[in-house]
């Protein structure tokens, strides 16, 4: 099948975690962490854009 032994071990361990037999992050928790990291990156970018826009408009207002 072309799957390495290490990949099979990882899948088995993740299955044990998902079943509650071993401590660790479940597949659902891992997906949530990935989603939250993506959202955090997006929000950080939006914040930087808004900061730049606020600085721009503050400079424009001071010139008047």
C-alpha positions as CSV (number, residue, x, y, z in Angstrom):
1,X,0.0,0.0,0.0
2,X,3.0,2.3,0.2
3,X,2.4,3.3,3.9
4,X,5.4,3.4,6.1
5,X,5.5,1.6,9.5
6,X,5.9,4.9,11.3
7,X,2.7,6.2,9.6
8,X,0.8,3.1,10.8
9,X,2.2,3.6,14.3
10,X,1.1,7.3,14.2
11,X,-2.4,6.3,13.0
12,X,-2.7,3.7,15.7
13,X,-1.6,6.1,18.5
14,X,-4.0,8.7,17.3
15,X,-6.8,6.1,17.3
16,X,-5.9,5.3,20.9
17,X,-6.0,9.0,21.8
18,X,-9.3,9.5,20.1
19,X,-10.7,6.4,21.9
20,X,-9.5,7.8,25.3
21,X,-7.0,5.0,25.9
22,X,-4.0,7.3,25.8
23,X,-3.5,11.0,26.9
24,X,-3.1,13.5,24.1
25,X,-5.0,15.8,21.8
26,X,-7.9,14.1,19.9
27,X,-8.3,14.6,16.2
28,X,-11.2,17.0,16.9
29,X,-9.0,19.0,19.3
30,X,-6.1,19.1,16.8
31,X,-8.5,20.4,14.1
32,X,-9.8,23.1,16.5
33,X,-6.2,24.2,17.3
34,X,-5.5,24.5,13.5
35,X,-8.7,26.4,13.0
36,X,-8.0,28.8,15.9
37,X,-4.4,29.4,14.6
38,X,-5.7,30.3,11.1
39,X,-8.3,32.6,12.7
40,X,-5.6,34.2,14.9
41,X,-3.4,34.8,11.9
42,X,-6.2,36.4,10.0
43,X,-7.2,38.6,12.9
44,X,-3.6,39.7,13.4
45,X,-3.4,40.8,9.8
46,X,-6.7,42.6,10.0
47,X,-5.5,44.4,13.2
48,X,-2.3,45.5,11.4
49,X,-4.3,46.9,8.5
50,X,-6.7,48.8,10.8
51,X,-3.7,50.2,12.7
52,X,-2.1,51.4,9.5
53,X,-5.4,52.9,8.3
54,X,-6.0,54.7,11.7
55,X,-2.5,56.1,11.5
56,X,-3.1,57.3,7.9
57,X,-6.3,59.1,8.8
58,X,-4.8,60.6,12.0
59,X,-2.1,62.1,9.8
60,X,-4.7,63.4,7.3
61,X,-6.7,64.9,10.2
62,X,-3.7,66.7,11.7
63,X,-2.9,68.4,8.4
64,X,-6.2,70.3,8.4
